[in-house]
Amino acid sequence: MATISEHLGSRVALPSQNCRRAPMALPGAAASLLAALFACLVYALTIQTRPAHIDEFYHLLAGRSWAADGSFAILDGRYERARLFTVMVGSSFDLFGRSDLWAARIPALLCSGISVGLVFHWLRQSGGIWSAVTGAALFALAGYTLDIAHFARFYALHALAILAAAGSLFVATRPESRFKPGWLTAAAFCLAIAAHLQPVTAIAAMTMGCWLLVDQRKTIGAMRPLHLVILGTVALAGAAIVLSQADSALESYRHAERWAVGSQHDAYYYLREFWTQMPLMLMLWPVALAAAWRCNRSLASLCAVMVTLCLALHSFAGMKAWRYSYYVFPFICMAYGLAISTLIERLGGTGSPLRPVALAGTALLLLMGGDLVYRHSARLMASALAQEPASLAVRVPDGEWDKATAELRQIAQGSSLLITGDDLRTLAHIGPFDLFISHSRLGELKPPSDFNSDFRTGRPLIDSRAALSEVIDCMDSGVVIVSDHQWRNPMGVRPEIANEIERRLTPVPTHSSFHVYSWRHPTVRRACPHVGKQALPGTKGASMVRPLPPRGRCVPSGQSCPHAFLSIAATAGAA
């Protein structure tokens, strides 16, 4: 991907006044590199401003296993989704000599910074310096980008891969472009990486194909008959493949996990999201597109198609969260960068040399000041700058779990069975658990039956009073630990199960944010086929999260390892 900034056509000077004539040229990559480094610096300074988010633990725990022995194990299971990103997280642990969330977030931080540099470079070559500065600033300083940069999950890498694929395709279709087959190959490679990370890449790829047909309609119309026949045959073969998988693809497209059912049929989800976070940019979007069209028609049309068509398709999908469609956000900012360049061309072309600076600054202040997504970033940066430099390397906070870890560990050590309502956090803060209670997570298994093992951890799940009673009756002792967030949560430990716990077990005094109960029978009435020593290979203490190898650099996995909280329209879930 770094080579994108090395081969964008012939070396041609950029016109200073008419952004519409800006060629795809490469005067130098130094400014783009500086933009990327500046973004990385901002994200590094604010890396602790996000508390832990549950989804980050997947890559953190699997990344520890990869750093230790090259596997993707979490307890007795395996987490193999987005393995490339897990490898990046494990490599970060090895590089920085620590296996906490601070190091786990570095790959996302770097991918976000590289994306900013790519946006800057693309806009500089296609619309001039002012479009590059303003578009990259809008992208880099948005709360969405900061949240993704501080999220140890694959969304930053996915957005970078989509952006690089679109950029490669754009370069390959320019008349002055050299080595077009190479750029097309790069686009396909980036899309393959994106598809490895997220199934929604199919939406982005289809959208790019639609733009390509429109943008290159004259070239396609001028093709020789034989070439048109070949192109049509390839298109028909692709359509046949798609149609053969249509039923399963449509089912996947409309499917929603239990925790996401509330928004499954909400076609206005993304419209409300952007109206809440960036109302001014949403209202001015048609104006921005019209102005961007005057600057660079091809890039403006690509931005328009990537934003409108992708968001429309996401709006009718079953699973919805803003981070699933984050990859369209760079194209929103690029369209605004082109629009601001047009504004400067019209109003700042004559007069004082400071006039373009004033116009660009005013436009940025209006857009950023009018949208919550930028005020959110300003608060984060202000709080980060107020910290002592030494605090920038401390581990990422995880709220009440950090405060209660020592006490909860002591309680769990005295039991023969540990039941939890928070699987990954319990594993990271306390140690291995034996049984997980979760309505939402059980719904992800096939079939969703009590005592089926979660493929990610290898531990059994339950979601009924009968299953809980069976475990309590057949184990001589045990402890139940559930956080406030999961207690009586319809997607976690449901109220009827919480009532059963309160009715049958003895409360254990502990931290106010946790519900801890225990039991101890004088005799065991029957064997336990689903949990405990009969069901698991070895005792509870034998199945551990793999620590990093003793290389003199890495911290053992016993330390608490938090997550990233996406404060803007945060949603839970592993998708």
N, C-alpha and C positions, 0 to 999 in steps of 0.2 A: 504494500500500500504506500510505502514511502516513495516508491518510484513514480507515483502520480505527479509529484511535484518536480519531476526531472524530465518529463517527456510530453509536455503539453503543447506540442506543435513547434513552429519555427520561432526564432527569436525576433520579435517585432516590438517596436516601441509603442506604448499605449497612448492613444490620443487623450489629451487632457480635457477636452470639452464635450466630445460626442461619444457617450458610452455605448451607443448602438453599434459603433464601428469597432468596438474593442475586440481584438482577435484572441484566439486561444494561444497565448505566447507565454514564455517563461523568462522574464528579465532577471529573475533571481528568486531563490526560495528563502532568503534570509528573513524577510518580513513575515512570511508564513510561519517559519520556525519560531520567531519571536512571539507571534500570536499564540502558538501552541504552548510555548514555555510559560507565557504569562497566565494562560488559563490553568495550566498545571499548578502554578504557584498559588493562584486563588483557591483552587480545590484542595491543595495540601494544607493551606492555612486554616481552612474551615472543615477539615476532615472529622474533627470530633464534635461538630455541631449537630450531627445526627445520632440520636440514640439507636440502639440495636433494633433491627427488624428481623422478624422470625425467618423470612426466606433466605437471609444471608447465611444462616447456619448450615444449609445444605452444602454449599461450596466450601465453607470454612472447615467443617468436619471431614468431608470427603477429600479436601485439599490436604489436610494433615495426613490422611492415609496415603495419598499419592506421594507426598514428600517423604514418608517413611518407607514405603515398600512398593510404590508404583501402582497401587490398587485404588479403587474408588469406594472403599468400604466405610460404612457407618454401622458400628456394632456388628450384627450378623447379616446385614443387608448391604446393598450397593446403590449408590446414587450415580447414575450414568447419564443423566440429562446434561447437555452442554458440557461434555467432557473436556473440550478444548479450554473452556474458561476455568474449569476446576484445575487443569494442569497449570494454567497461568497463576492461579491462586497458590497452588503448592510451590511453584517456582518462586513466587514472591516470599513465601515463608522461608525458603532456603536462602534467598538473597539477603533478606533483612534480619535473619537470625531470630525471628519471633513468629509465633503461630497464632496471633490474635487477630481481631477484626481490623485493626489499624493496617496490618500488612495485607490482609485479605482484600481491602478496598483499593489498594494501589493499582491493580490492573484496570479497574473501572475508571479510576482517576486518569490514568495515562491514555486510555481509549477516548475519554471525553476530551482531553486536551488535544489529541491528534485530530479529532473531529473538528474542533474549533480551527486549527491550522488549515485543514482541508477546505473548510467553508471560506476562510479568508483567501486562500490561494485561488479557489475556483471563482469567487466573486471579483477578485482583482484582475484576473485574466478576462472575465466576461463582462464586467461592468465598470472597472476603474477602481481607484484606491478608496474613494469615499463609500462605494457600495461594499467594499471589503471590510473597511473599518466598522461601519455601522451594522452590517449584517452579522459579522463575527461577534461584535459586542452584544447584540440582541440575543444571539444564541448562547454565548459563553456565560453571560451574567443572569440568565433566566433561572428561576427557582427550579424548574423542571430539570435543567442540565446539572445544577448543583446537586439535586437529590440523586440523580442517576450516577453522577461521579462519586457520590458517597455511598453507593449501594453495591455491596459485594455480590453482584448478580450479573448476568450476561447481557443486560439491556444496553449498556454502553458499547460493548463490542458489537452487538447486533446493529445498533444505529450506525456505527462506523462502517461496518461491512456493507450495509445498504447504501450509505452515502458514497462509499468508494465504488460500488457497482454502478450507481447512477452516474458518477463522475466519469468513470471509464467508458461507459456507453455514450455519454455526451461527447467526450473527446473523439471517440471512434467515428462519430457521425459528422464531425466538422470537415468541411472541404479541404482545409489546409493541414489536417492531421496526417501525421506519418505513422507507419507501422500499425494500421488499423486492425489487422488480425490479432496482434498482441494485446491491444486494448480490449477487444471483444473477449479474448481469453481471460483477461484480468477481470472483466465484469462477471463472467461466468464463475470464475473462481471465488470472487467475493460473495456472489449469491449462494454458492455452495456452502461457504462458511456460515452465512446468515441462516440458511435452511437447517444446518446442523444445530443451530442455537434455538430457533423459533419456527414453528410451523406457519406463522403468519407471514413468513417470507414469501409464500405463494401469492399473497395479496400484492405485495410490493413488486414482485416479478411481473405479474399480470399487468399492473399499472404501467410499469416501464415499457412493456410491450405495446400497450395502447398508445403511449406517447410516441414510441418509435414509428408506429404506422402513420401517425398524423404528421410528425415532424419530417419524415422521409417519404412522404407521399409522391413528391415529384420524382425522386430517384427511383421509387418503385414503379411509377408510371412509365419511366423511360427505359425500363429493363427490356432486354431481348425476350422474345416469346419463350425460348427454352429456359431462361432463368426464371421467368414467371411460373412456368410449369413446375420447376424444381421447388420454388418457394411455396407454391400452392400445395404440392405434395407433402412437404414438411409440415405445413400448417394443418392439413387434413389428418396427418398421422398424429400430430400433437393433440388435435381435437378428439380423435378416436381414443387416445390414451386417457385423456381427461374424462370423457364420457364413460369409459369403462370403470372408472373409479368414482363416478359422480355420487352414487348413493352413500358410500362410506365417507367421502369428502364432505358432502352436505350434512351428514350426521355429526361429523366432527366439528364442522363450522357452527352448527346450531347448539352443540352440547354445552352445558354449563355444570360445573361442580356444585355441590350442595351450598357452599358458601357464596356462590355467585348467582344463584337462582333469582334473587331479588332484582337484578338488572338484566336478566337474560333477554327480556322482550322490550327493553327500554331503548327505543331507537334514538332518543334525544340525549343519551348519556354523555356523549362527547361534546355535543353542543352546549349542554349545561356546564360541563367541566371547563371549557374554554371561556364561556361567558362569566363564570365565577372568577377564574384566575387571570384572564387577559381580555376584558370586555372591550377595551379601546382598540386593540389590534384586531379583534374579531369584527367590530363594526367597520373598521377602515379596510378590511381585507379586499373587497372589490376595487376600492380606489387604489390600493397598493398594487394589485395585479395589473390594473390598467396602466399605471405609471411604469411598472416593471416591463410591461410589453413594449413600451417606447424605448426602453434601454436595450433589452436583449430578448427578442421574441422567443427564441428556442428555449432559453433557460427559464423565462417567465412561464411558458407553456408547460415545461417539465414540473416546475413548482406547483402550478395550478392543478395539474393532473395528480401529482403525488399526494397533495393535501386533500383535495376534494374527493377523489375517487377512493383513495385508501380509507379515509375517515368514514365515507358512506358505507363501505363494505364492513368496516369494523363496527359500525353502529348497528348492523343487523346480525352480527356474530353473537354467539351465546355468551362467551367469556368477555368481560369488559373491565378494563382498568386503564388509566391514562398511560401507564408505562408500556402497555402492549403496543400502543400506537406512537410511542415516543419518537420512533425513527422518522416520522413526518415533520417533526418540529424544526429541524435544520432547514427544510424547504420553505417553511413559513418565514423564517428569519432571512433567508436568501432573497425571497420576493420583496421583503421590506428593504433590504439593502439596495436592490436594484431601483426600487421606488424612490428612496432617499437620494440616490445618485442622480436620478432624473430631475428631482426637485432642485438639487444643487446646480445642475447644468442649466436649468431654466432661470434660476434666481441669483445664482452666485458666480456666473461666468465672467462678469465684469465688476469693476470696482475694487475694493480693498482685498488683498490676498487673505485677510482674516474672515472674509464673508463666508466662504465655504465652511470654515471651521465653526462659525457661529450657527450656520444653518444646520449642519450635522449635529452639533451639540444640542440645539433646540429640539430637533426632531427626536433625538434619543431621550432627552429629558421628558418630553411630552409622553412618549410611548412608555417609558419605564415608570414615570411618576403616575401614570393613569392605570397601571396594571398591577394587581396584587402579586403576580408571579415575580416581579422585579423588586417590589418593596420587601417581600419575603427574603430575597437574596441579600438586600442591603442590611437587614437586621442580622442575618447570619454573619456577614463579613464584619459588621461593627462589633458583634460579640467576640468574634475570633481575634480581632485586632486588640481588644481589651485584655486578652490573656497574656500571661507570661510566656516567653519563648519556650521555656522548658516544658510547658503543658501541651505543646503541639505534638509531642511524641507519646503522651500517655494513652492508655487503651481507651477505646470507645465505650461510653457508658451504656449500661443496660438497666437503668431505672432501679426498681425495687429488688430485682434479682441480685444486683451487686451488694446491696445492703444485707440481704438475708442469706447469702451463700453459705457462710461459715456455720450458721445456726442450722440450716436445712441439711447440710452435709452430716452434721453430728446426729441429727434425728434419723436420717436414712441409714447410717452405718449400723444401727442396732436392730435392723429388721431383716427378716429372711426374704421379704418380697417388697419391692417398691413399685407402686402404682402412681402414675402421673397423668395430669391433664395437659402438660406442656412437654412434649417429647424432646425436642431439640434443645430447648433451654435447660431442661433438667440434665440432659446429657453433658452439656457444656459447663454448667455451673456446679452440679452435684456429682454426677457420675452416671454409670449405666443404670437403666431402669428395666423393669421386667414386663410391665403391662401399661398400655396407653389407652385412655378413655377419650374418644373424640367422635362426635357425630359426623363432622365434615370429612375427616380423614378416612373414616371407615367407608364413606360413600365413594371414595376414589378406588376402592378395591373391587375386584371381580371374583366371586360374588361378594357383596357387602355384608358378610356374615360375621357374627361375633367369633373371636379367636382366630380369624384369618390374620396372617402375618403381613405387616407392612413391608413391601419389597425394599423400601429405602433403609430401614433399620433392622429388619428381620424380627421385630418384636410383635407379639399379638396385639390386636385392637379389640375393644368391646364398646358397645353403645346401648346396653340394656340393663335393667335392674336384675333380671334373672342371671345374666352372665356375671355381674358383680357379686351377687349372692353366692353363686357357685364357687367363685374364687375365695371369698371370705370363709366359706364353710370348709374348704379343703386345705387351707394353709394354716399352719399353727400361729403365725404372726405376720404382720405386714403394716405398711405405712402408705397412706394416700397423701400426695402433695399436689395441690392445684392452686394456681395463681388467681387473683381476683378477676383477671381478664377472661379466664376460661370458666370460672365458677358460675353455674346457672346460665351459661351462654348456650343458646340454642344450637350453635355450631360446635360447641366444645363439650363440657360436662353439663348435660341438659338438666333442667330443674328436677325431674323425677329421679334422676340418678343422684343428684346432690341430696335430695330428701332421704334417699335410701342410705347414703353415707352418714348423714347426720343421725338417722334413726338407729343404725346398727353399730356405729363405731364410736370410739372415744376421742374427743377433741384434744389436740396437743397444743399447749400455749406456744405461740411463736410470733413471728413478724405479722403485723396487722394486714399486710397485703397478700397473705397466703392463707389457705385453708388446709390445715394438716390434721389428719385423723389416723388413729392406729387401732389395732386389735391384737389380742393374744389369747389363744385357746389353750386350755390345759392338755387336751388331747386332739389329735387329728382324726376326723371322722372317716375320711376316704381319700384315695389318691387323687392328685390333681393332674389331669392329662394335658392341660393346655398351658400352664405356666409353672414356673419353678424348675427344680432340678430334673423333673421328669420330661419337661418339654424342651429345655434349652441345653445345649452342649456346655457343660461346666456350670459352675455357680455364678451368681450375680457378679462377683468380683473378677471372674475369669474373662468375661467378654468386655473388652475395654476399647475405647477410642484409641487408635494407634498413636503413640507419641512420636515426635520427630526423632530421627536417629541422633545419637550423641556425637555431634560433629563439632562441639565446642561453640556452636552459634545458636542452635535452636532451643526454644523454650519447651518444656514438656507440655503435653496436651492437657494436663490437669488444671491449667489456669483458666479463668473465666474468659470466654470468648464471645463477645456480643455481636450485634447486628446493626443495620441501617434503617432508620425510620423515615419513610417518605412522607413528609409533613404536608405536602400539597396533595389533597384528595387521596390520602393514604388508604390502601386496601390490602388486606391480607391475602395470602394464597401463594401457591408455588408455581402458578402458571407463568 
